[in-house]
């Protein structure tokens, strides 16, 4: 992956302004990860086509990766408030549900004050803003409490909405039971993309577009031509998730984000140095609600329907919490990877019926003799595989979770950072690539004293540091966060 | 700078602060008293952590006294009254630099900026570096606060309070638990910060108190029992009474004799 990332860096570093090279180097790992996700559908297609069952066993299906996108975004929005301010937002599903339901109701023309026939992007924005308002009201009450009581009162609000979404007939006028969920009308085609730029609009869903910018993914896939629409949705939804991630990352690294971290670290002291922590917590809660609602809207973008159990149910938050713990609470990308890991484990250890996983693989490749061997009583090996594996993925995922809490309490990303000895993986990769980060300047000036200006430190190191042994590279010592980009040069470029 | 009038705090039947009239000027004033005298409670009343039962707290800004009795801790901090804590109270996993930087940021209007990278705000970093230099932690800027030694944590504690250029510094036992070799460092630090801030110091080490203070206020059971320059406090009988419980030379023998007498009575009875 690192070579992958180094290439654009080297290529651009020479020709463009010096800070571009530094910028790309600082974000090498981000670029590499995004590149991996872009390549994944095609990689999956080729590997599964070539190697069949063994590849299918190991690689998460494209459908799974697609689901992980919005669930991962939701887990990140959960972590944004829970992992960074330390207030466990256990009713976060409320915002996911508001996002999903507002879009569906809007598509059905049921939202008061709003005309029918609004585009999906508009509805998504409306739903996110509505979630912000609701978060403000919930936060006003809830942030008077802390610890377990905060978690419980937010859960209470979410449960109220859950019960309402199951029983309120207004949600499904003249139709079915609201607890079965609601559909968007057949003529509603959610289009994701850049507003007013037609080529950049993608109709999502199983029966949506299978091409973006004239590139037909059905044609690009060698073995799974029928998955073109899924790939197109994957890219469209993935783009929204990426934008949301970058926005949250940006906020975490802002002065506002630092106050959030200070609140997590020691709220009493944060108050004593002059922060009205109530306002900051409320602000962080509202921001996380915004992105939680976007995640809910993305669910509808693909599924076209929503039901209470997929939206307001407390386990929606529960899985986000599990993903956040596995990936690393207080690392923004962690919950996303945590979700992939969790879903991957579940799928590998045999989700019910369809898809790859260990069980079909074993059933196929183990010799018949072993499969027919009886273990005890009437139970054969084949029967045991059926009994213990089929449909029990979640059971094993639960065991994995317990192991994580016991032995990897800071999660995948947290552990990685600890091992690499940095505050962020991006900083580490940037250093390994030879440039001391431009992390900002003042951080960079850290070890020697206050003198240097940030801008100077940033651009000088970006140019000059190429060959430094990263381990000794002095200026890098002081850097402290990822997203170092802005030090000065990047800002200056605006 | 800061004054209280009839300041009283009762917890149920206990009077922790008893009708205190006190004014802090631009000098190094020490607040001493035996354990439980109400020193920390008094700090909490000044900074708004606790609300007084009676009385007022006022703060002078630009020559005008304003009533800050009802202000909460963020408000008093914003006004320029900063405190350090008796029990180290820092941001444990943040770096030493970030501990001070975040406090410097609190004094600015930048904290609501959520769209620009924190590294673009040089002034907070510069202020933080200057303060670390001053408290003698400049070599530790990138160390997580929890990894500091106890003495260094005490310096950081003061450093955080210094950020944001306060008018009044309330130092709650900066020497608490500090090993003897670090005591001189902290003492020098107290004298240094007193040169450009009004300082109210709570301290148990009498050598330091007598040495650095311009004025000493003695609290006992919540009330001010003495308020004078160090030389006069040293000989004040009320203060000795408060600290030593009225012990005078020969008291022990008298006590023993008295008890022996009681015992003898008990036996005969």
Contacts between the chains, C-beta under 8 A, distances in Angstrom:
chain1	res1	chain2	res2	distance
A	250	B	114	7.8
A	250	B	115	6.5
A	250	B	117	7.5
A	251	B	114	4.7
A	251	B	115	7.5
A	253	B	117	5.2
A	253	B	118	5.8
A	253	B	119	8.0
A	254	B	113	5.8
A	254	B	114	4.6
A	254	B	115	6.2
A	254	B	116	5.9
A	254	B	117	6.5
A	254	B	118	5.9
A	255	B	105	5.6
A	255	B	110	4.8
A	255	B	111	5.1
A	255	B	112	7.7
A	255	B	113	5.1
A	255	B	114	7.6
A	255	B	116	7.5
A	255	B	118	5.3
A	255	B	121	6.3
A	255	B	124	7.9
A	256	B	111	6.3
A	256	B	112	6.1
A	256	B	113	6.3
A	256	B	114	3.8
A	257	B	114	6.9
A	257	B	118	7.3
A	258	B	98	7.3
A	258	B	101	7.9
A	258	B	102	5.6
A	258	B	105	6.9
A	258	B	118	5.5
A	259	B	102	7.0
A	259	B	105	7.6
A	259	B	111	5.4
A	261	B	91	7.8
A	261	B	94	6.9
A	262	B	91	5.7
A	262	B	94	7.3
A	262	B	102	4.9
A	265	B	91	3.8
A	265	B	92	6.1
A	265	B	93	6.3
A	265	B	94	5.8
A	266	B	89	6.5
A	266	B	90	6.8
A	266	B	91	5.1
A	266	B	92	7.0
A	268	B	89	6.5
A	269	B	85	7.6
A	269	B	89	5.0
A	269	B	90	6.6
A	269	B	91	6.6
A	269	B	160	7.3
A	270	B	91	7.9
A	270	B	102	7.8
A	271	B	72	7.6
A	271	B	73	4.6
A	271	B	74	5.3
A	271	B	77	7.7
A	272	B	47	7.0
A	272	B	73	5.3
A	272	B	77	6.1
A	272	B	82	7.8
A	272	B	83	6.3
A	272	B	85	7.6
A	272	B	89	7.5
A	273	B	77	5.7
A	273	B	82	7.2
A	273	B	102	7.2
A	273	B	103	4.3
A	273	B	106	4.7
A	273	B	160	6.4
A	273	B	161	7.9
A	273	B	163	7.2
A	273	B	164	7.1
A	274	B	74	5.2
A	274	B	77	3.5
A	274	B	78	4.8
A	274	B	103	7.8
A	274	B	106	3.9
A	274	B	107	6.6
A	274	B	164	6.7
A	275	B	74	5.8
A	275	B	106	5.6
A	275	B	111	6.9
A	276	B	74	4.5
A	277	B	74	7.5
A	280	B	111	7.6
A	283	B	112	7.9
A	283	B	114	7.8
A	287	B	114	7.6
A	439	B	119	6.5
A	440	B	117	7.0
A	440	B	119	2.9
A	440	B	120	7.8
A	441	B	119	5.9
A	441	B	122	7.3
A	441	B	125	7.9
A	442	B	119	6.0
A	442	B	122	5.5
A	442	B	125	3.1
A	442	B	126	7.1
A	442	B	129	7.8
A	443	B	97	7.7
A	443	B	119	6.2
A	443	B	125	7.3
A	445	B	125	7.4
A	445	B	129	7.5
A	446	B	97	6.1
A	446	B	129	7.5
A	446	B	141	4.9
A	446	B	142	5.8
A	447	B	141	6.9
A	447	B	142	6.8
A	449	B	129	6.4
A	449	B	133	7.5
A	449	B	138	6.8
A	450	B	125	7.3
A	450	B	126	5.1
A	450	B	129	3.6
A	450	B	130	6.2
A	450	B	133	7.5
A	453	B	122	6.9
A	454	B	119	6.3
A	454	B	120	7.5
A	454	B	122	5.3
A	454	B	125	7.7
A	477	B	142	6.5
A	478	B	141	7.3
A	478	B	142	6.1
A	480	B	95	6.3
A	480	B	97	7.9
A	480	B	98	7.2
A	480	B	142	7.2
A	481	B	118	7.6
A	481	B	119	7.9
A	483	B	117	6.6
A	484	B	117	8.0
A	484	B	119	7.0
A	485	B	117	7.1
A	486	B	116	7.1
A	486	B	117	3.6
A	486	B	119	6.0
A	486	B	120	5.6
A	487	B	117	7.6
A	487	B	119	5.2
A	487	B	120	7.6
A	488	B	119	7.7
A	488	B	120	6.9
A	490	B	117	8.0
A	491	B	116	7.2
A	491	B	117	7.4
A	491	B	120	5.3
